[in-house]
Every structure is written in C-alpha cells, then in structure tokens.
Amino acid sequence: MKSRRWLVPVGLIVVFGLLSFVGFQWWAPSLSAENLTIEEVNQIAKDKYPGTIIKTTKNDGEEYQIEMQLETGVYQIRMDAESGEVNSIKRKRLAEETSDHATEETTKQLTQKEIKERISAKGDLEQIDFVQEKDNSYYKAVVNKNNEKTTLILDPYTGTIIDSKKVADSIITENEAIAIAEKHVKGTGDDTEFYQPPNQTPYYLVEVELEDDRDAVVQVDGYTKEVKTVTWEDDDADVDDNDDSK
C-alpha cells in the first residue's frame, strides 16, 4: 500500500513535466520569430493562389494586406506577418468588373511612402526623388544595406524595380585634399596635382609650405582621404604618413 501512495504524486510530476515541455515547444518559436518581408509574403501568396499581386501593405498590427488578381476576380488576403498563415481572404470585385478598374489602377501613381514600403527589404532609404522626363517618368531611390549603397530605378505606377546599380565611392574634391594635407603637416597648400593611374586608386599630390620655409608633398587617397605618404624637400625617401616628428 505504501508504494502505491507514491505512484500518484510521481505520475502527476511526469504529466506536468510533459505538459510543460509541449507548452514550451509551442511558445518558444514566438520568442525568436521575425516578421516576413514583403517579398516573402508575396511569394507565399503566389504559391497558395495562382494570380498576380496588385499591391501589398502592412497595417499597424502584425498583419499584411495583399490585393491579388485571381481568375475569378480581385481578392484581399490578410496574412500573419510572422507565420505567413492566411487569416482571411475576401473577394473585392468580380472578374468582369476588373477590366475597367485595371485601367484606373495602372494610371494611379504610387506615393513616395508606398515606394518606400515596397523597397524596405532592400536597405535603409537615404534618398528618393520623382524624375519626370519628356517621354518617361520614374522614381529614383538610394538605399544603404551593410554600408553598401545602391541606386534603384522604379516604375512609378507598379513599384517594379527597373534598374539597380551599386553606387561607387565618390572621389574627394581638390579643396578637400588640400585641407587634409594642410592639417596633416600643419602648413599652407601651395600646389595640387591629381593622378588616376589605370587599375589603381586615384590620389592627389599636394605641395604644402611650412612656416620654417620647408616644403612637403603629401599624397592623399582620392577615395578614403587617407594620407599615404609625405615627402619632404631634399628628402631621399618617403616618410611614413604616421610619422609626425618633422
């Protein structure tokens, strides 16, 4: 009888442990879950329903709203932003009603805010402009991702990325090079020459005159602004750019 009295509490402990384990397995993924991107949400929608995405927006909560053209009409799909589960799907227009409405939709220009939402996964938006040319118009946006800038050209009506180019580092100006050289050797810039050798980093050679009448030629990297070498008048060798003893 004594051994049976122990079986009940032991059994309860085992059952409680199993319930705790199952509950943690269900709850733990939500701790690390991250919201899906617009591109991921659109792909899930297209995998589930054969059709064309018209637009995708994200509300203040954890839900995406997808407007999608299917064979039987235009539908609004509400999708969970974390799991990608479809919360609801509702038809907005019948197929025969969409042909007239499509013309109206394609002539409606997207706002900068809408463009920003569509390219949010591409990086942090640094600049966006609407460009109107004689026979063409488009949005031009510059995004920064992992310290790498990219220029995007986007269709102003659909938000489609027409072109994408990485932004090359810009070469510093002559005045910037002079200011860097003057600060490095504590003198006054006198003359400057710019060199851009093939397959090499461009650089400036800045001649700087010091108060003691000595002259120094300072080599400044055209991209990084780094002082590469300092050559002093009558010196036979370059001095390390970190050597400020002179």
C-alpha positions as CSV (number, residue, x, y, z in Angstrom):
1,M,0.0,0.0,0.0
2,K,2.8,2.3,0.8
3,S,4.4,2.0,-2.6
4,R,1.0,2.8,-4.3
5,R,0.7,6.1,-2.4
6,W,4.0,7.2,-4.0
7,L,2.8,6.4,-7.5
8,V,0.1,9.2,-7.6
9,P,2.5,12.1,-7.0
10,V,5.2,10.7,-9.2
11,G,2.6,10.3,-12.0
12,L,1.4,13.9,-11.6
13,I,5.0,15.2,-11.8
14,V,5.6,13.2,-15.0
15,V,2.4,14.5,-16.6
16,F,3.1,18.1,-15.5
17,G,6.6,17.8,-17.0
18,L,5.3,16.6,-20.3
19,L,2.7,19.4,-20.5
20,S,5.4,22.0,-19.6
21,F,7.7,20.6,-22.3
22,V,5.0,20.6,-25.0
23,G,3.9,24.1,-24.0
24,F,7.5,25.5,-24.2
25,Q,8.0,23.9,-27.7
26,W,4.8,25.7,-28.8
27,W,5.7,29.0,-27.2
28,A,9.5,29.2,-27.7
29,P,9.4,29.8,-31.5
30,S,7.4,33.0,-31.0
31,L,10.3,34.4,-28.9
32,S,12.6,34.5,-31.9
33,A,10.1,34.9,-34.7
34,E,10.7,37.8,-37.1
35,N,8.3,39.5,-39.4
36,L,8.3,38.3,-43.0
37,T,9.4,40.8,-45.7
38,I,7.0,42.0,-48.4
39,E,8.9,39.8,-50.9
40,E,8.4,36.7,-48.8
41,V,4.8,37.4,-48.1
42,N,4.1,37.9,-51.8
43,Q,5.8,34.7,-52.7
44,I,3.7,32.8,-50.1
45,A,0.6,34.3,-51.6
46,K,1.6,33.3,-55.2
47,D,2.4,29.8,-54.0
48,K,-1.0,29.4,-52.5
49,Y,-3.1,31.2,-55.2
50,P,-2.4,31.4,-58.9
51,G,-2.6,35.1,-59.7
52,T,-1.0,38.5,-59.8
53,I,-0.1,40.7,-56.9
54,I,-1.6,44.1,-57.3
55,K,-0.2,45.7,-54.1
56,T,0.9,44.7,-50.6
57,T,0.7,46.8,-47.4
58,K,1.3,46.2,-43.7
59,N,-1.0,47.6,-41.1
60,D,-0.1,48.8,-37.6
61,G,-0.6,45.3,-36.3
62,E,1.2,42.1,-37.2
63,E,-0.7,41.6,-40.5
64,Y,-0.1,42.1,-44.2
65,Q,-2.9,43.0,-46.6
66,I,-2.4,41.7,-50.1
67,E,-4.6,42.7,-53.0
68,M,-4.4,40.0,-55.7
69,Q,-5.9,39.4,-59.1
70,L,-7.2,35.9,-59.5
71,E,-9.1,34.3,-62.3
72,T,-12.4,34.9,-60.6
73,G,-11.8,38.5,-59.6
74,V,-9.7,40.7,-57.2
75,Y,-9.3,39.4,-53.7
76,Q,-8.0,40.9,-50.5
77,I,-5.8,38.5,-48.5
78,R,-4.9,39.1,-44.8
79,M,-1.8,37.3,-43.8
80,D,0.0,36.9,-40.5
81,A,3.3,38.9,-40.7
82,E,5.2,36.3,-38.7
83,S,3.9,32.9,-39.7
84,G,2.6,33.6,-43.2
85,E,-0.7,32.0,-42.3
86,V,-3.7,33.3,-44.2
87,N,-6.1,34.9,-41.7
88,S,-8.8,35.7,-44.3
89,I,-9.5,36.0,-48.0
90,K,-12.3,38.1,-49.4
91,R,-13.3,39.0,-52.9
92,K,-13.4,42.7,-53.7
93,R,-14.5,42.6,-57.3
94,L,-15.8,40.1,-59.8
95,A,-13.7,39.2,-62.8
96,E,-15.9,41.1,-65.2
97,E,-15.5,44.3,-63.0
98,T,-11.8,44.2,-63.0
99,S,-11.1,45.1,-66.6
100,D,-12.4,48.7,-66.3
101,H,-10.9,49.1,-62.8
102,A,-7.5,47.8,-64.0
103,T,-7.1,50.9,-66.3
104,E,-7.8,53.1,-63.3
105,E,-5.3,51.3,-61.1
106,T,-2.5,51.4,-63.6
107,T,-2.8,55.1,-64.1
108,K,-2.6,55.9,-60.4
109,Q,0.9,56.9,-59.4
110,L,2.3,55.5,-56.2
111,T,3.4,57.9,-53.5
112,Q,6.9,58.1,-52.1
113,K,5.6,56.4,-48.9
114,E,4.2,53.5,-50.9
115,I,7.5,53.2,-52.8
116,K,9.4,53.2,-49.5
117,E,7.3,50.3,-48.2
118,R,7.9,48.3,-51.3
119,I,11.7,48.6,-51.2
120,S,12.1,48.4,-47.4
121,A,13.8,45.0,-47.6
122,K,16.5,46.4,-50.0
123,G,18.0,48.6,-47.2
124,D,17.7,51.9,-45.4
125,L,16.3,54.6,-47.7
126,E,18.7,57.5,-47.9
127,Q,17.1,59.5,-50.8
128,I,14.1,59.2,-53.1
129,D,13.2,61.5,-56.0
130,F,10.5,61.5,-58.6
131,V,12.0,62.1,-62.1
132,Q,9.9,63.5,-64.9
133,E,11.5,63.3,-68.3
134,K,9.9,64.2,-71.7
135,D,8.6,60.7,-72.5
136,N,9.3,58.9,-69.3
137,S,8.9,59.2,-65.5
138,Y,10.3,57.1,-62.7
139,Y,11.3,57.1,-59.0
140,K,15.0,57.1,-58.2
141,A,15.9,55.9,-54.8
142,V,19.2,55.3,-53.0
143,V,19.3,52.6,-50.3
144,N,22.0,51.6,-47.9
145,K,22.4,48.0,-46.8
146,N,25.5,46.8,-44.9
147,N,27.3,50.0,-45.8
148,E,26.8,49.4,-49.5
149,K,24.7,51.9,-51.4
150,T,22.5,51.0,-54.3
151,T,20.6,53.2,-56.7
152,L,17.2,51.8,-57.7
153,I,15.0,53.0,-60.6
154,L,11.4,52.1,-60.1
155,D,8.2,52.2,-62.1
156,P,6.0,55.0,-60.6
157,Y,2.8,53.0,-61.1
158,T,3.7,49.5,-60.2
159,G,6.8,50.0,-58.0
160,T,8.7,47.4,-60.1
161,I,12.5,47.8,-59.9
162,I,13.5,48.7,-63.5
163,D,17.2,49.0,-62.8
164,S,19.6,48.6,-59.9
165,K,23.2,49.8,-59.7
166,K,25.7,49.9,-56.9
167,V,26.9,53.4,-56.1
168,A,30.6,53.8,-56.5
169,D,32.5,55.7,-53.8
170,S,32.9,59.4,-54.9
171,I,36.3,61.0,-55.3
172,I,37.1,63.8,-52.9
173,T,37.5,67.3,-54.3
174,E,40.8,69.2,-54.7
175,N,39.9,71.5,-51.8
176,E,39.2,68.5,-49.6
177,A,42.6,67.1,-50.4
178,I,44.3,70.4,-49.7
179,A,42.6,70.7,-46.3
180,I,43.6,67.2,-45.4
181,A,47.3,67.8,-46.4
182,E,47.5,71.1,-44.6
183,K,46.1,69.6,-41.4
184,H,48.5,66.7,-41.5
185,V,51.7,68.7,-41.8
186,K,50.4,71.9,-40.4
187,G,51.2,74.2,-43.3
188,T,49.6,76.0,-46.3
189,G,48.7,74.3,-49.5
190,D,50.7,75.7,-52.5
191,D,50.1,73.4,-55.5
192,T,48.0,70.3,-56.3
193,E,48.0,67.6,-58.9
194,F,45.5,64.8,-59.4
195,Y,46.5,61.3,-60.6
196,Q,44.3,58.4,-61.7
197,P,46.6,55.5,-62.8
198,P,44.9,52.6,-64.6
199,N,43.6,49.9,-62.2
200,Q,44.8,51.9,-59.2
201,T,43.3,54.1,-56.6
202,P,43.3,57.8,-57.7
203,Y,45.2,60.2,-55.5
204,Y,46.2,63.8,-55.0
205,L,49.7,65.2,-54.6
206,V,49.5,68.4,-52.5
207,E,52.5,70.6,-52.1
208,V,52.4,72.3,-48.6
209,E,54.7,75.1,-47.4
210,L,55.5,75.3,-43.7
211,E,56.4,78.3,-41.6
212,D,60.0,77.3,-41.4
213,D,60.2,77.5,-45.3
214,R,60.3,73.8,-45.7
215,D,58.1,72.2,-48.4
216,A,56.3,68.8,-48.2
217,V,54.5,66.8,-50.8
218,V,51.5,65.0,-49.3
219,Q,49.8,62.1,-51.1
220,V,46.1,61.9,-50.3
221,D,43.9,58.9,-51.3
222,G,41.1,60.1,-53.6
223,Y,38.5,57.8,-52.0
224,T,39.4,57.2,-48.4
225,K,41.0,60.6,-47.7
226,E,43.9,58.8,-46.1
227,V,47.4,60.4,-46.2
228,K,49.5,57.7,-47.9
229,T,53.0,59.4,-47.9
230,V,54.7,62.6,-47.0
231,T,57.8,63.6,-48.9
232,W,59.9,66.5,-47.5
233,E,62.1,68.8,-49.6
234,D,65.6,67.4,-50.2
235,D,64.4,64.0,-48.7
236,D,65.6,60.9,-50.5
237,A,62.8,58.7,-49.2
238,D,59.2,58.9,-48.3
239,V,58.3,59.4,-44.7
240,D,55.6,57.1,-43.2
241,D,52.3,59.1,-43.0
242,N,52.0,58.3,-39.3
243,D,55.4,59.9,-38.6
244,D,54.7,63.5,-37.4
245,S,58.2,64.0,-35.9
246,K,59.1,66.5,-38.6
